[in-house]
Amino acid sequence: MSSFTFETAEPDPVTYLDRLATSDLGRSYKQRMLDELDLRTGHRVLDLGCGPGTDLDALAQAVAPTGAVTGLDHDQHMVDAARARTTGRAAVEVRHADVHDLPLPDRSADRARTDRVLQHVADPVTALGEIRRVLRPGGRLVMGEPDWETLAVDHPDHDLTRAYTRHVAERVVRNAAIGRQLPRLAAAAGFTVPTVIPVTPVFRDVRAADSVLGLERTTRRAREADYFTVEAAEAWLNHLRKGPFFAAVTFYIVVAEA
């Protein structure tokens, strides 16, 4: 591991999302979310925060031949990418929209999903209220979100580990504890929550972890924010680089019913 070099440049957002989706971790949890949606022929499905359209094709296949899928994203670049990928699929529509103010009628969808979206939004409570509004009675929402306060990276100096996790939870991710909060927030929005599924990815390969977590970039930001001294940051990265490496974080799949 001594020759390993961390990825220092921020990856293109589309490239990053594609890379995660095609990893073993991505394929596994996305399939579990798809299973929990319990899609049927004829369903109308919303992919809220659809990104570059990674999951739209699988959703469309699950509700074919009479169903419809609408992907919505607030980022026009992502909307353009998703539209390009779904060209020719009559059952798929992609729209530029804000999850806090969905341009959809009340009770107009059977299913909805959010995948690592609510950790970033300004107001998860408002977003959940909007999703509840547009779902039909008996409709189902499946959400997948990490709880970044559970991030554990092994290091001989426990203080450095705690500093790294605190930085991620306090400075990097807007709603870092959303994973554990989702059942409560969904219930407050009028959903029932029959199922919560914890998924704990374990990384023992520093390369795989770096491709998801951006270890060096995040450490640099932690140093700039005074969570690490320069010396501590270098000691932290040196150990991660040389190994043995271990990291884990808990990801929650939460099923909510309207």
ABEGO torsion letter per residue (X at the ends): XAABBBBABBBBAAAAAAAAAABAAAAAAAAAAAAAAGBBBGBBBBBBGAEAGAAAAAAAAAAOAABBBBBBBABAAAAAAAAAAABGBAABBBBBBBAABBBBBBGABABBBBBGAAAABABAAAAAAAAAAABBBGBBBBBBBBBAAABBBBBABAAAAAAAAAAAAAAABABAAAAAAAAAAAAAAGBBBABBBBBBBBBABAAAAAAAAGAAAAAAAAAAAGABBAAAAAAAAAAAAAOBBBBBBBBBBBBBBX
